[in-house]
């Protein structure tokens, strides 16, 4: 049976965005997939607004010591901040990072620029960075969102020169005669070539080239000539008096970089089982187009093969995709938005806090016995305000203050009363799209809209036990929650 336009368009909206919204009436005269993609591309063409949630205390403190900090940059690199100031900045940054997390989640949910935000989430995992400096994280997020559909070379350079990444990968300590290899290694292993496509000597030589790359208190890139190793270097078969920009240029000259990035994008947006022939074709075009990200995504999302049945419903939603997708389909107001942080924690994906330098592994790693049970419960929690329990890890410093957040969000001890979502769902926005659907067709229409798996795969008797038939509105509400509570809803 051929795949319908509605299913194709829902497939596109889940992969190039965060799923259909309540306003996307896909089952009535749908656009052709290539028309819908053109619309998504157009809606994501504007530059994103800067998300600024940093507390004024942090801004004022940083401004107050800026000049002193720059005067001390004579080689000692000693910070002018007192221990108490550092402690206050760290504490406030943890709070502000939570707000940055929630603000970006709202963008993913409500913005028309779905393609840009979805690409930004991909790059957020690709350029994994975990630091507790809200100011630097905001700056890096803006670089990612501004360049998400632009030129990969420019994005690579912007992120590599960001204060957040330079701090995370210790390049502020990378100096001549005492090179630190962390930054150079990850630029090759994780950002460009992939493991096994460079030698240990290449790492050493690249580290020498990146000496002197640092940042000031404002988060601006600074090249410190005094710390730079100006001697000759040999990197990937080329010799010269290279600096960091030269290293990035040489990495971009390697076709392997295009292959590595294309393969990672394919597995994220299309299918984890990558077809080598398509990877090579896409990578060659990506390379010939001078790393034009938008052109690469166009090649993917307008290709007939992207809509093959093998690629539809073949991807496990990440926690962010799952949570955002539910909010898009069921518009809601959350009494306490911080509850989303606890869902992220429990499901294994806290924005701005990747598990390591490689980011989130994704795929089947998203699912285990505990996370699957919570995933299946979330729709019911939203509908009925049932309570759920989250036990914070002992090393709460590595969880962005989540332990403290448990009591802050609920106002009571969570181990006694659990946590409630307390969502006001605007059901009318969801149910209105079914007003002209006959009663006998309601089940099929709801199943097709909510699930990306073959019709009939879910046991109709099981779903039927959860559906209320007291009114058409009750039928739609309870059926929607029932479908969202299935293992099949975890796929897109």
N, C-alpha and C positions, 0 to 999 in steps of 0.2 A: 504494500500500500504506500503510495507516495506521501511524503511529509507535507502537511498543510502549511499555508502561508502563516497562519496564526502560530503554529508550533515553531516554525523557522524564526519568526519575529521575536517570540518569547526566548528562544535560544540565543538570538542576538542580544536581546536586552539583558539577559543574565550574564553573558560573557563580556559584552562591551560596556556593561553597566552593572547595576545591582538589582536587576529584575524589573518586571513591569510594575507601574504604579497603579493606584486605583483609578487614575484618570486615563490610563491607556486602554481604550476600548478596542482591544485587538481582535475581538471576535466579530466586529462589524466592519465590513469593507476594509480589511487591513491593507497597508502599503505593501509594495514589493520589498523584499529584504534589502535590496541595494538602495531603494528610496529611503527606507528607514535609517540605514547606515549614514547616508548623506545628511539626513536631518541630525543624527547624533553628532556627526563630525562638525556640522555648522554650529550646533548649540555649544560645542566645546572649544570654539575658536577664540573666545575672548580670554584676556589675561585674568587669572583668578585674583580676587581680593585677598590681601594679606590678613591672615588670621592672627590677631594680636590679643593674647590673653595674659601676657606677663604683668604681674602685679607692679604697681607704681613704686612700691618699696624697692624692688629689685632694680628697676630702671634708675631710680634716684641714687641708689647706692653705687651702681656701676658708673653713672655719670660723675659722681663725687670723687671717685678714685681714678678716673680715666687718665688724667694728666700725670698723676704720680706713677701710675703703672707704666706709662710710656717712657717716663724719665728713667725708670729703673731698668729699662730694656738695654742694658749695656753689656750684657753677657751673663749676668747673674740670674735673670728671669725670676727674681723674687717677687711674689705677689704682695701688694700693699694691703690686702685685706686681712683683718684680724681674724682670729679663730672664731670669735663670736659672729662676725659678719659672714664668714663662710658658712657657719651653721645656719644662720637665718636665711641666707640665699638658698641653701640646699633644702631646707624645710619648705620654703615658699615655692621653690621650683617644683617640688613633688606635687603640691596642690595645683600649681598652674599647668603641669603636664596632664593632669586629669582633665582640666578644663579644655586644654588643647585637643585631647583625645575626643571629648564629647563634641566640641565645636566642629571637628573634622567629620565625625560620624554624622552630624546634622547636615553637613555639606553633601556627603555621600547619599543621604536619604532624600534631601529636598532639592538639591541643585539640578537644573536642567542639563548641566555639563557632566552627564553621566560618564561619557567616554574619558574625559580628562581625569575625573576622580578615580575611575577604575584603573587607568594607567598609572596614576599617582600611587595607588595602593600597591600595584605591582612593583614599581620602582622603590617604594618604601621598604619592601622586603628584599629587593635586590641590593640596594645600598643600605643594608642593615646597620643601624647606629643606635647605641644605647648609652646615653649620658643624661645626667640629671641637671641640665642647664636649659631652662625653658627658653631663654633668649636665643641660644644657638640652635635649638631644635626648631623653633619657629622659622628662623632664617633658612635652615636647610629644607624644611617642608615647603617653603615658598619657592625655592629653587626647583624642587622636584615638581611641584604642581605647575609652575610656569613653563618648564621644559619637557613635561611629560609626553607631549606629542610633537616635540620639536626635533632637534638634531641630537643624536646620541652623543656625539663628540662634545658638543657644548654642555650637555647635561653631565657627562662624565667629568669634564673640567670644573664645572660649577660645584658639584658635590665634592670633588677631590680637594677643592680649595676652601671648602666650608669649614668654619670653626668647629662645628659638631663632629665632622668626620676626622679632621686633623687631631682633635682632642681624643676621640674614641680610639683611634689607631696609633696614638702616641707619637705623632710626627712632630709635635712641639718639642720633643726631646731628641729629635734626629739631627745630629750635628757632625761636622767633619771630625775625623779621627775617632768618633764614637757613634757610628751610625746605628739607628734603630730600624730594624727590617720589617716591623709590623705593617706599616702603611704600604710599603712597596709590594710586599707579598700579597696582601689582600687585593690591591688594585689589579694584580694579574690573576690571582686564583679565583676571585669572586666577582670582579667587576668587568673583566675583559676576556682573557684567554681561556680560563678554566684550568683546573689542575692537570699537570702532565704536559703542558705546552710551553714550558720554560724551564731553565736550569736553576740550581741554587746560586750559581755565579751571576745569573741574570738578576736574581733577587738582591744580591749584595751590590751589584753595580747600580741598579735602580735606586736602592736605598741611598747610595752616595749622591745620586742626582737629585733626590728629594730633600737633601739636607738644606736647611734654611727656610723651608716652607713652614709658616706658622700663622698666627692670627693675633689681633689685638683684643682689648677688652670689649670693644664694640662688635666683635665677631667678624671684622674685616680681614681679608687675607693680607698677610705681610710676608715679603721675601726678605729674610735677614742675611744679607751678603756675608756678614761676619761669620756666620755658621755654615756657609755653603762650601762644599768640597769642589773646588774649581779645577781639579786635575782631570785628565782624560779618562774616559770610561768606555767599556765595550758592552753593548746590550743587544741581545737578539741578533748578533752577527754584525752590528754596526758599531763604529767607533767614532768618538768625538768628545768634546767638552760639554757633555749633556747636562741640562737642568731638568726639573720636573716636567715642564711643558714639552720638552723634547721627548721624554719617555712616553708621555701620553700620545704624542704624535706617532711615534713608532708603533705603539700598541694598536692604534687605529689603522695603521697601514697593514696590519696583519689580517688576512681574511678569516683567520681563526676567531678573531674577535666578533666578526659578523655572524659566524656560525654559532658561537657560544651564546650570544645574545638571542639570536633567532630561535635556537633550540629551547632556551629557557622560556621565551615568550610563547612558543608553540605549546609547550607542556602546560603552561598556566592558562592560556586562553582557548586552546583547542582540545587537546587530549594528552594525557600523560604518556600514552604509548605513541611516541613520535614516529612519523613516517619519514625515513631518511631521505627519500627522494624529494619530498616536499620541503624538508628542512634545507637541503642544498639549493633548491630553486629559490626559495624565499631569501636565504642568506646571500646568494649571489646578487639578487636584485637590491637587497638592503645595502650591500657593499657598493654596488654601482650607483646607487642613489645617494651616496655619501652619508649613509646612516640616517636617512630620513625616517623617523619613527612613524609619522602619520602615513607615509607611503607604505611602510611594511604592514601596518594594521589594516590599511585599505586592501592590500593584497590578500590578507587573511579573511577579513570579514565580508568581502565581496566575492570570494571564491565559491563556486558551486560546491566544492568538496567540503567546505566548512559546515554545510547544512546536511551532510550525509548522516544517515541515521546512527552510524557508529559513534558520532561525536555528540549527539544530543542526549542529555541526561547521563553523561559519562564522567562528570566531574563532581567530586565531593565539595560542597560549599565550605569555604573557610568560616570560622565563627563570625567574622565581620560581615561577610556576604550573607550569612544566614540571618543575623540580627537586622541588618539593614534591609534585606529583602522583605522580611516580615513587616517592618515599619513602612516600607513603600506600598505594599499591597493593602495593609490595614493601617491607614493614617491614625495616629494616636498622639495624645499628650501624656507624658510620663510625669507623675507627681514628683519623683526624684530621679532625674536622669542618671545619677551616679550608679543606679542599679545596673546599667549597661557595662560599667567597669567590672562589676563582679561576674557578670555573664562572660565577659572576655577572659577574665582570670580563670574561671571554672572550665571554660572551653579551650583554653590554651593559646589565645592570641590577644595580647595586650598591645595596642598601638603605641609606638615609640618605645617599646620594650621587647625587642626580639630576643629569643633565647640565647643567641650567640652571633658571631660575625657573619655567619652564613644565612641568617634569617630563619623564617619558619619553613620546615621541610614540606609541609602541605600534603596533599593526597590522602592516603589511608592513615597517615599519622594524625589527622584530625579526629579520628574515631577510635575510642576504646569503650569499654563497658560503661564507665561512669559518664563520659562525655555524651555518649549516644543516649543514655537515659535522660539526661538533662535536655539535650536537643529536642527529644520527643515531647518533653513536658512544657517547653517554653510557650507554645501557643495557648495551652490551657492555663498556664500561669498568668498570661496577659488577659485572658478572657475572664477568669474567675477570681483573680487575686489570691490564689492559693499560695502557701508559703513554701520556700525552698531553703536549703542549708548549704553554706559554703564554709569550708574549713581552711583558713589561711595557712600557708606554709610557715614553718618556724622562722626561716630566714626572710622576714617580711621586708627587709631593706631591698631585697631583690624583687619585690612585688609592688613597688611604687606606693607603699603605705596602705596596702589593701586591708591589712588587719585593723588598722585604726578606722578605715572607711566602713567596715562592717557595722560598727556601732554608730558612726556618724550618719549613715544612710537611714538606718532603721530607728535609731533613737532608743533602742532596747538591746539587750544582749541577744545576739543572733542565735546562739546555741540553745536558747530557751524558746524563742518565738519564731524563729526562722525569718526569712526576708520576703517581702511582698513586692510585686512589680507595680501595682497600683496605676494601671493604665486606663485612660479614658479613650476608648477606641471610637473614632468617628465612623460608625458602621454605615451610615447613610451614603458615604462616599464610595463604599465598596458595593453595597447592595444595589445602588441605583443603576449600575451597569447591567443588571439582570432583570430590569423591570419588564422588558419585552420578551423575555425567555419564558417559554411555556413550562408548566410544572413538570411535565414528563421529560423535558430536556435539561432541567436544572442540574441534575447529578452529572451528566456528561459534560456540560459547559463548565461547571466548577472544577471537575477533575482535569479537564484539558487546560484550564487557565492556571491552576495551582501546581500541577505536577508536570515534569518534563520527561516522564516515562510513558511507555506504551499504555493506551487506554485498557482498563480491565486488569492491570497488573496488581492493583490493590484489591483486597477481598471486600466485595461490596457489602457482604453481610456484617463484617466488622465495622465498616464505616457507618452502615445503617443503624447500628446500635447506639451510635453517638449523635445521631441526627434527631432534632426535634421537629415535628411536623405540625405544630400548633398554628403556625402561620408561615407564609412564604418567607418573610424576613427571618424568622427563627430558623427555618430550614437552611437558608443561605449562610447565616452566621455559624450555626453548629456544624454544617458540612464543611465550611472553610477551615474551621479549627480542626476538624477531624482529619482532613487531607494534610494539613500542615503538621499534624502529629504523627505522621507515618515515616518510616525509614526512607521511602521514595522521595519525600520532600527534601531530604538532605542532599539530593542530587540535582544538578542543573546542567 
